[in-house]
């Protein structure tokens, strides 16, 4: 069954802030402004006709599972397509799409002065089991959020619901304590980084669990109202991939982020910079695409090239292992999501779907009539 829903959304009171990127911390360079490539209006176009053509194209694509596809442009117009029994209200397992949100929640603690990006785990976590002479002693919150902390080993407790969150973080540190990695030197995609960063935020705020921070975020922003960090359990959530959310909730989050309503302009400068420009890419799931992507604070800087020859920040995203694909195209100033849940490891399928219809979406962006 195919369903098309075209909605006109008025974004009341949302003023786009001036966003930019500047070099700091690891010495990497990001985009220096929010400069976008405005879509030149197409004379005599018909947006309804373009949306119909987009629906036809999406209906004809081969897919392993049903999905929902949605995009929103600057004037607030949304296009939504649902395939089969998937809707934008369907609850999906997040996989790695939660990374972007988890990092944002932690950065909001930095913005409010509870943490600093150069804080170290031992500043907040009692009995941090990394020796004083270990290179890992110099890892910072920034290196944890950018996955350059030096943590390469995961503890099985990350995936065990009955495990204690804090004890699990300490076991992660113990498992990595002797690896002699220099923080900042290598990018290694792993769940370990965010677990440690999350515990730092919990301790800095003096709350009892991650759920307290997430509940506060929900109350402050009215975002992700029905979403949960519940995998493998509420007590031991996997911050790098343990949520349930709906497509509408995630798209609303991206729209609010794009509008500059979740972080201050100064923090957005920190957030949007390329954090791995000078780091060795030791392990990156993007390699399966034959492409080299860089990383920010909890999200990817995409580049469709074997080497990173793109402008950092042009398109940022947080795809998940089940094929869900949320993104913010800063170059063309729109957000979108492919909401789906295929088999583990089908990350490229959601991306392939979006890329197949991207030219038609760009035509839709340019059509204002």
URMOGI-V160065 format. One record per residue. RES is the residue in one letter. OMEGA is omega in radians with two decimals (999 if undefined). NEAR is the number of other C-alpha atoms within 10 Angstrom. Layout:
# URMOGI-V160065
RES,OMEGA,NEAR + RES,OMEGA,NEAR
This chain:
# URMOGI-V160065
X,-3.14,9 + X,3.14,14 + X,3.10,16 + X,3.07,16 + X,3.11,12 + X,-3.02,15 + X,3.03,12 + X,-3.08,11 + X,3.04,12 + X,-3.14,10 + X,-3.05,14 + X,3.01,7 + X,-3.12,7 + X,3.13,13 + X,-3.14,11 + X,3.13,13 + X,3.11,15 + X,-3.07,15 + X,3.10,22 + X,3.08,21 + X,3.07,23 + X,-3.13,20 + X,3.04,16 + X,3.04,14 + X,-3.03,13 + X,3.08,18 + X,3.13,14 + X,-3.03,15 + X,3.10,19 + X,3.07,25 + X,-3.05,19 + X,3.11,17 + X,3.08,14 + X,-3.08,18 + X,3.14,15 + X,3.05,13 + X,-3.07,10 + X,3.08,11 + X,3.14,16 + X,-3.11,11 + X,3.14,14 + X,-3.12,15 + X,3.02,10 + X,-3.14,9 + X,3.12,15 + X,-3.02,13 + X,3.12,17 + X,3.11,14 + X,3.12,11 + X,3.12,17 + X,3.07,21 + X,3.11,13 + X,3.11,13 + X,3.10,21 + X,3.11,22 + X,-3.14,13 + X,3.13,13 + X,-3.14,22 + X,-3.07,17 + X,-3.13,8 + X,3.02,11 + X,-3.13,9 + X,3.12,14 + X,3.13,12 + X,3.05,15 + X,-3.06,17 + X,2.94,26 + X,-3.10,26 + X,-3.13,27 + X,3.06,22 + X,3.06,23 + X,-3.12,24 + X,-3.00,19 + X,-3.10,16 + X,3.09,13 + X,-3.14,16 + X,3.09,17 + X,2.96,18 + X,-3.13,22 + X,3.06,22 + X,3.10,24 + X,3.13,22 + X,-3.14,19 + X,-3.10,13 + X,3.09,13 + X,3.03,23 + X,3.09,21 + X,3.06,24 + X,3.10,14 + X,3.11,17 + X,-3.13,21 + X,2.99,19 + X,-3.00,27 + X,-2.83,29 + X,-2.97,25 + X,3.06,26 + X,3.13,30 + X,-3.09,26 + X,-3.11,27 + X,-3.13,24 + X,-3.13,22 + X,3.12,26 + X,3.13,23 + X,3.14,21 + X,3.12,19 + X,-3.14,24 + X,3.08,27 + X,3.03,19 + X,3.07,17 + X,-3.11,18 + X,-3.12,15 + X,3.02,9 + X,3.13,11 + X,-3.11,17 + X,2.98,22 + X,-3.13,15 + X,3.12,17 + X,3.01,13 + X,-3.14,17 + X,-3.14,21 + X,-3.10,23 + X,3.07,16 + X,-3.01,13 + X,-3.04,16 + X,-3.14,19 + X,3.07,11 + X,3.11,8 + X,-2.94,16 + X,3.07,17 + X,-3.05,19 + X,-3.09,12 + X,-3.12,9 + X,3.14,9 + X,3.05,14 + X,-3.12,17 + X,3.12,24 + X,-3.09,22 + X,3.11,19 + X,-3.11,22 + X,3.06,23 + X,3.12,28 + X,-3.14,25 + X,3.06,30 + X,-3.11,27 + X,3.12,29 + X,3.09,26 + X,3.08,29 + X,-3.03,32 + X,-3.05,26 + X,3.09,27 + X,-3.13,30 + X,-3.12,22 + X,3.04,18 + X,3.05,19 + X,-3.12,18 + X,-3.09,11 + X,3.09,19 + X,-3.09,27 + X,-3.11,17 + X,-3.04,17 + X,-3.07,17 + X,3.13,13 + X,3.06,17 + X,-3.05,14 + X,-3.09,25 + X,3.12,20 + X,3.12,11 + X,3.10,22 + X,3.11,25 + X,3.12,20 + X,3.05,19 + X,3.13,24 + X,3.13,23 + X,-3.12,16 + X,-3.09,17 + X,-2.93,20 + X,-3.06,20 + X,-3.04,13 + X,3.03,14 + X,3.09,14 + X,3.08,20 + X,3.13,17 + X,-3.12,22 + X,-3.03,25 + X,-3.08,18 + X,3.00,22 + X,3.14,27 + X,-3.09,23 + X,-3.04,18 + X,3.10,17 + X,-3.01,21 + X,-3.04,27 + X,-3.06,29 + X,3.08,25 + X,3.14,27 + X,3.13,25 + X,3.13,23 + X,3.12,27 + X,3.06,22 + X,-3.14,24 + X,3.11,27 + X,-3.11,23 + X,-3.12,19 + X,3.13,17 + X,-3.13,16 + X,3.10,11 + X,-3.03,12 + X,-3.05,11 + X,3.05,20 + X,-3.12,25 + X,3.09,18 + X,3.13,14 + X,-3.14,21 + X,3.11,19 + X,3.09,14 + X,3.11,13 + X,3.12,18 + X,-3.11,15 + X,-3.08,12 + X,-3.00,10 + X,-3.03,13 + X,3.10,13 + X,3.09,17 + X,-3.04,23 + X,-3.12,14 + X,-3.09,12 + X,3.13,19 + X,2.87,20 + X,-2.98,24 + X,-3.13,19 + X,0.00,22 + X,3.07,19 + X,3.09,19 + X,-3.10,18 + X,-3.13,17 + X,-3.09,26 + X,3.07,26 + X,-3.01,31 + X,-3.13,29 + X,-3.12,26 + X,-3.04,24 + X,-3.12,24 + X,2.74,27 + X,3.09,20 + X,3.00,23 + X,-3.14,22 + X,3.11,27 + X,3.13,21 + X,-3.09,19 + X,3.13,23 + X,3.06,26 + X,3.09,17 + X,3.13,20 + X,3.13,23 + X,3.14,23 + X,3.06,19 + X,-3.14,17 + X,-3.12,23 + X,3.10,19 + X,-3.05,17 + X,-3.10,16 + X,3.12,20 + X,3.06,21 + X,3.12,15 + X,3.14,16 + X,3.14,14 + X,3.08,17 + X,3.07,20 + X,3.10,22 + X,-3.05,25 + X,-2.95,24 + X,-3.11,27 + X,3.08,25 + X,-3.07,29 + X,-3.08,32 + X,-3.11,26 + X,-3.10,20 + X,-3.13,16 + X,3.01,18 + X,3.11,13 + X,-3.05,19 + X,3.09,12 + X,-3.12,13 + X,3.09,16 + X,3.14,16 + X,-3.14,18 + X,3.13,12 + X,3.11,10 + X,-3.02,15 + X,-3.09,12 + X,3.07,16 + X,3.08,21 + X,3.02,26 + X,-3.05,25 + X,3.06,28 + X,3.09,27 + X,3.11,26 + X,3.13,24 + X,-3.13,27 + X,2.82,24 + X,-3.06,26 + X,3.03,24 + X,-3.14,21 + X,-3.09,14 + X,3.07,13 + X,3.04,12 + X,-3.07,11 + X,3.12,16 + X,-3.08,11 + X,3.00,16 + X,-3.11,16 + X,3.11,26 + X,3.14,28 + X,3.05,21 + X,3.11,20 + X,-3.03,25 + X,3.11,25 + X,-3.11,22 + X,-3.14,27 + X,-3.06,28 + X,3.12,23 + X,3.05,24 + X,3.03,29 + X,-3.02,30 + X,3.02,27 + X,-3.08,27 + X,3.02,23 + X,3.07,24 + X,-3.08,17 + X,3.12,17 + X,-3.13,17 + X,3.00,19 + X,3.01,20 + X,3.12,22 + X,-3.13,27 + X,3.09,26 + X,2.84,28 + X,-3.14,25 + X,-3.09,33 + X,3.09,29 + X,3.07,24 + X,3.11,19 + X,3.07,12 + X,3.13,11 + X,3.13,12 + X,3.10,16 + X,-3.10,24 + X,-3.04,19 + X,3.08,22 + X,3.10,26 + X,3.11,19 + X,3.13,14 + X,-3.13,19 + X,-3.12,19 + X,-3.14,12 + X,-3.08,13 + X,-3.09,15 + X,3.11,13 + X,3.12,12 + X,3.08,15 + X,3.14,19 + X,3.02,13 + X,3.10,18 + X,3.12,25 + X,-3.05,25 + X,-3.06,18 + X,-3.09,19 + X,-3.08,16 + X,999,12
